[in-house]
Amino acid sequence: MSASMSLLNTSSRRAGAGGFKTCPTRTTIRSVRRRPLMKARAALDPDNANVLVCGGGGVGFLVSKKLKDMGSWVWCMQRSETRRSQIEGMMALFAKADALNMEQVEKVFDGIDDLDAVVSTIGGTVAEPLADSQGNINIIEAAKKRGVKKFVLVTSIGAGDSKDATPPSVYETLEPVLVEKQKAEEALKESGMDYVIVRPGGLKNEPGTGSAKLTEDNTVCGAIHREDVADLVIKVLLSDVANGKTLSAVDPAQMFGEPQFETVEV
């Protein structure tokens, strides 16, 4: 199936590469708004930034919504159309593509001008874990090819050098997925792009607490709310402080005992 994109209530559209219908360029939008040119900044300014969010799960959707509320141009690449109406309803752009299909991924990237950053929350299942590795690797390769400035990858505690942080029974159950996530992490580290890898603990659906933390300590393990993960992802996306780091994301209030670890403030 070919990738497709759409934007509700946009009367002015142009044909993008590969025949996609995409939004007006940001240069055009700036001229319409008569916004003054701003000096280059080291960190990404969310207002008018162009961000592709890959993954249709809770964290990816929340990241998309929060970035849209901050004034970013947000593109949502998803395999399923389950959330399409919600995405278009918040005036983000929907791109249907299977991350495991490189041709579809390439078409999504070809349809976006001046892409600043990519956030990927793509993940598979224990039975079908390849999205965690090859799906993300396809996205990483496409982003690198087009000179994307920054890439934030969401994986999981238990991946890579955090293997021993998870209880043995948990790791044994999730090993097929965690091994594939590590492959994506390694590919991103070798890509040459500015990157941050965020490894959340066990995900919960309740509203965020605002107390979640990031740490380079690869021994921590605990739970965290999806909304808090989304907030942390946006923080590392917009700041250069965490560039090149692999960070565990946990809520100290949802960890056993009295954990002691250094946090990374962004």
C-alpha positions as CSV (number, residue, x, y, z in Angstrom):
1,M,0.0,0.0,0.0
2,S,1.4,3.4,-0.9
3,A,1.9,6.1,1.8
4,S,-0.6,8.9,1.9
5,M,-0.8,12.3,3.6
6,S,-3.6,14.8,4.2
7,L,-4.4,18.0,6.1
8,L,-7.9,19.1,7.0
9,N,-9.1,22.6,6.2
10,T,-6.0,23.7,4.2
11,S,-7.1,25.5,1.1
12,S,-3.6,26.1,-0.2
13,R,-1.6,23.0,-1.1
14,R,1.2,22.2,-3.4
15,A,2.5,19.0,-4.9
16,G,5.4,17.6,-2.9
17,A,8.1,15.2,-4.1
18,G,6.7,11.8,-5.0
19,G,3.3,13.3,-5.8
20,F,2.3,13.9,-2.2
21,K,-0.1,16.7,-1.2
22,T,1.7,18.7,1.4
23,C,1.3,21.9,3.3
24,P,2.7,25.3,2.1
25,T,6.4,25.7,2.9
26,R,7.3,27.4,6.1
27,T,8.9,30.2,4.2
28,T,5.5,31.0,2.7
29,I,3.8,30.8,6.1
30,R,6.4,33.2,7.5
31,S,5.8,35.7,4.8
32,V,2.0,35.5,5.3
33,R,2.4,36.1,9.0
34,R,5.0,38.8,8.5
35,R,7.1,37.3,11.2
36,P,10.6,38.8,11.6
37,L,13.5,36.6,10.8
38,M,15.1,35.2,13.9
39,K,18.8,34.5,14.5
40,A,19.9,30.9,14.4
41,R,19.8,29.1,17.7
42,A,21.6,26.1,19.0
43,A,18.4,24.5,20.3
44,L,15.3,23.8,18.3
45,D,12.6,26.4,18.6
46,P,9.2,24.7,18.6
47,D,7.4,27.6,17.1
48,N,7.2,26.8,13.4
49,A,9.6,23.8,13.7
50,N,8.9,21.0,11.3
51,V,8.8,17.6,13.1
52,L,7.9,14.1,12.0
53,V,6.6,11.8,14.7
54,C,6.6,8.1,13.9
55,G,4.4,5.8,15.8
56,G,0.7,5.7,16.6
57,G,0.8,4.7,20.2
58,G,0.0,6.8,23.3
59,V,3.4,8.4,23.6
60,G,3.7,9.3,20.0
61,F,0.2,10.8,19.9
62,L,0.8,12.8,23.0
63,V,4.1,14.1,21.6
64,S,2.4,15.2,18.4
65,K,-0.4,17.0,20.3
66,K,1.9,18.8,22.6
67,L,4.2,19.9,19.8
68,K,1.2,21.1,17.8
69,D,0.0,23.2,20.8
70,M,3.5,24.7,20.9
71,G,3.2,25.9,17.3
72,S,5.2,23.2,15.4
73,W,4.3,21.8,12.1
74,V,3.7,18.1,13.0
75,W,3.7,15.2,10.7
76,C,2.4,11.8,12.1
77,M,3.6,8.7,10.3
78,Q,1.5,5.7,11.2
79,R,0.8,2.3,9.8
80,S,-2.8,2.3,11.0
81,E,-5.5,4.9,10.4
82,T,-7.0,4.4,13.8
83,R,-6.0,7.9,15.0
84,R,-6.3,9.7,11.7
85,S,-9.3,11.7,12.5
86,Q,-7.8,12.8,15.8
87,I,-4.5,13.8,14.2
88,E,-6.2,15.8,11.4
89,G,-8.6,17.3,13.9
90,M,-5.7,18.9,15.7
91,M,-4.4,20.2,12.4
92,A,-1.4,17.9,12.2
93,L,-0.6,16.1,9.0
94,F,-1.2,12.4,8.6
95,A,1.2,10.1,6.7
96,K,0.2,6.5,6.3
97,A,3.2,4.2,5.9
98,D,4.6,0.9,7.2
99,A,8.0,1.6,8.8
100,L,9.1,-1.9,7.6
101,N,8.5,-0.8,4.0
102,M,11.5,1.4,3.0
103,E,9.8,2.6,-0.1
104,Q,6.8,3.9,1.9
105,V,9.2,5.5,4.4
106,E,11.1,7.2,1.6
107,K,7.9,8.6,0.2
108,V,6.9,10.1,3.5
109,F,10.3,11.9,3.8
110,D,10.2,13.0,0.2
111,G,6.9,14.7,0.8
112,I,8.2,16.9,3.6
113,D,10.3,20.1,3.0
114,D,12.9,21.4,5.5
115,L,12.4,18.7,8.1
116,D,14.0,19.7,11.4
117,A,13.7,16.7,13.6
118,V,12.2,13.2,13.9
119,V,10.8,11.5,16.9
120,S,10.2,7.7,16.7
121,T,8.2,5.7,19.2
122,I,7.8,2.8,16.7
123,G,7.7,-0.5,18.3
124,G,6.6,-4.1,17.6
125,T,5.5,-7.0,19.8
126,V,7.2,-10.0,21.3
127,A,5.7,-12.1,18.4
128,E,6.6,-9.6,15.7
129,P,9.5,-7.4,17.0
130,L,11.1,-6.3,13.7
131,A,9.5,-2.9,13.8
132,D,11.7,-2.1,16.8
133,S,14.8,-2.7,14.8
134,Q,14.3,-2.6,11.0
135,G,11.4,-0.2,11.2
136,N,13.3,2.3,13.2
137,I,16.5,1.7,11.1
138,N,14.6,2.5,8.0
139,I,13.4,5.8,9.5
140,I,16.9,6.6,10.7
141,E,18.4,6.0,7.3
142,A,15.8,8.1,5.6
143,A,16.4,10.9,8.1
144,K,20.1,10.8,7.7
145,K,19.9,10.8,3.9
146,R,17.9,14.1,4.0
147,G,20.0,15.9,6.5
148,V,17.6,15.9,9.4
149,K,19.2,17.8,12.3
150,K,18.0,15.8,15.2
151,F,16.5,12.4,16.0
152,V,14.9,11.3,19.3
153,L,14.3,7.5,19.6
154,V,12.1,6.1,22.3
155,T,13.0,2.5,23.3
156,S,12.8,0.9,26.7
157,I,14.7,0.2,29.9
158,G,16.1,-3.2,29.4
159,A,17.5,-2.4,26.0
160,G,21.3,-2.3,25.4
161,D,23.4,-1.7,28.5
162,S,20.3,-1.4,30.7
163,K,19.6,-5.2,30.4
164,D,20.4,-5.8,34.0
165,A,18.1,-3.1,35.3
166,T,15.0,-5.2,34.6
167,P,14.0,-8.2,36.7
168,P,15.2,-11.4,35.1
169,S,11.6,-12.7,34.5
170,V,10.7,-9.4,32.8
171,Y,13.7,-9.4,30.6
172,E,13.1,-13.0,29.6
173,T,9.6,-12.2,28.5
174,L,10.5,-9.1,26.6
175,E,13.9,-10.2,25.3
176,P,12.8,-10.5,21.6
177,V,11.7,-6.9,21.6
178,L,14.6,-5.5,23.7
179,V,17.2,-7.1,21.5
180,E,15.7,-5.5,18.4
181,K,15.5,-2.1,20.2
182,Q,19.2,-2.3,20.9
183,K,19.9,-2.7,17.1
184,A,18.0,0.5,16.4
185,E,19.8,2.3,19.2
186,E,23.2,1.3,17.7
187,A,22.1,2.4,14.3
188,L,21.2,5.8,15.6
189,K,24.4,6.3,17.4
190,E,26.3,5.5,14.2
191,S,24.2,7.8,12.0
192,G,26.1,11.0,12.6
193,M,22.9,12.9,13.5
194,D,22.4,14.7,16.8
195,Y,20.3,12.2,18.8
196,V,18.8,11.4,22.1
197,I,17.7,7.9,23.1
198,V,15.0,7.8,25.8
199,R,14.4,4.5,27.6
200,P,11.2,4.7,29.7
201,G,10.3,2.2,32.3
202,G,6.9,0.4,32.6
203,L,4.3,2.6,30.9
204,K,1.1,3.7,32.7
205,N,-1.9,5.4,31.2
206,E,-3.0,7.7,34.0
207,P,-2.4,11.5,33.8
208,G,1.2,12.5,34.2
209,T,2.6,13.4,37.6
210,G,5.2,15.9,36.4
211,S,7.8,14.3,38.7
212,A,9.4,12.0,36.1
213,K,13.2,12.2,35.7
214,L,15.9,11.5,33.1
215,T,19.1,9.8,34.1
216,E,22.2,8.3,32.5
217,D,22.2,5.7,35.2
218,N,21.5,2.4,33.3
219,T,20.6,0.5,36.5
220,V,17.4,2.3,37.3
221,C,14.0,0.7,36.7
222,G,10.4,1.7,37.6
223,A,7.2,2.9,36.2
224,I,6.3,6.1,34.4
225,H,3.2,7.6,32.9
226,R,3.0,8.0,29.1
227,E,2.2,11.7,29.4
228,D,5.4,12.2,31.4
229,V,7.4,10.4,28.8
230,A,6.0,12.6,26.1
231,D,6.9,15.7,28.2
232,L,10.5,14.4,28.6
233,V,10.8,13.6,24.9
234,I,9.8,17.1,24.0
235,K,12.3,18.6,26.5
236,V,15.2,16.6,25.0
237,L,14.0,17.4,21.5
238,L,14.1,21.1,22.1
239,S,17.3,21.2,24.1
240,D,20.9,20.4,23.1
241,V,21.8,19.5,26.7
242,A,21.1,15.8,26.2
243,N,22.4,15.4,22.7
244,G,24.4,12.2,22.3
245,K,23.0,10.7,25.5
246,T,21.1,7.5,26.2
247,L,18.7,8.3,29.1
248,S,16.4,6.2,31.3
249,A,13.1,7.8,32.1
250,V,11.5,6.9,35.4
251,D,9.2,8.4,38.1
252,P,11.0,8.2,41.5
253,A,7.7,8.0,43.2
254,Q,7.0,4.7,41.3
255,M,10.2,3.0,42.1
256,F,10.9,0.4,44.8
257,G,12.8,1.6,47.9
258,E,14.6,5.0,48.0
259,P,16.5,5.1,44.7
260,Q,19.6,7.3,44.5
261,F,20.7,8.4,41.0
262,E,21.9,11.6,39.3
263,T,19.4,13.3,37.0
264,V,19.9,15.0,33.7
265,E,18.1,18.4,33.7
266,V,16.9,19.7,30.3
